[in-house]
């Protein structure tokens, strides 16, 4: 009988550790530092040049998430606050535009707010609309050109939100990713090591 109880306790302990371990993998650690344009790969600068030529207040960053290095260019472009992100090998990850909840289309906005209202408290610190290639074969230059021409029908659109949550077992800063219908795709707890990424 004691052996059975001991087996149950050990099994439960292992399951609990596995559960906690699974949650630990959903923590997003951001290490970001400001760099000069000359420290950004030429391929990245060349791809971003159609946006950069009409941009103001341009800032360059290296971002490390614990596994991968990324390059990020933040700018003001045509009155928009943009963040253009690239993988270390120079591939475009996405173009992100800083927006407010009022700029999220009706229906999608209600879907997102419905989720947020399930928490005791929440405070949105950043909301961005993401644009990325819908087809893996699409060239990065085409994605940027389509964005510039406001021809986004063939791009994948998502919403990335950084929000303080309290309730339902969550407390702290989280990154929520929604699809274009306002459905939640991913939740990650955010641990930051830099104040650079406050605005967008």
Buried (B, 14 or more C-beta within 10 A) or exposed (E): EEEEEEEEEEEEEEEEEEEEEEEEEEEBBBBBEEBEEEEBEEBBBEBBEBBBEEBEEBEBBBBBEEEEEBBBBBBBBEEEBBBBBBEEEBEBBBBBBBBEEEEBEEEBBEBBEEBBEEBEEBEBEBBBBBBBBBEEEBEBEBBBEBBBEEEBEEBBBBBBBBBBBEEEEBBEBBBBBBBBEBEBEEBBBBEBEBEBBEEB
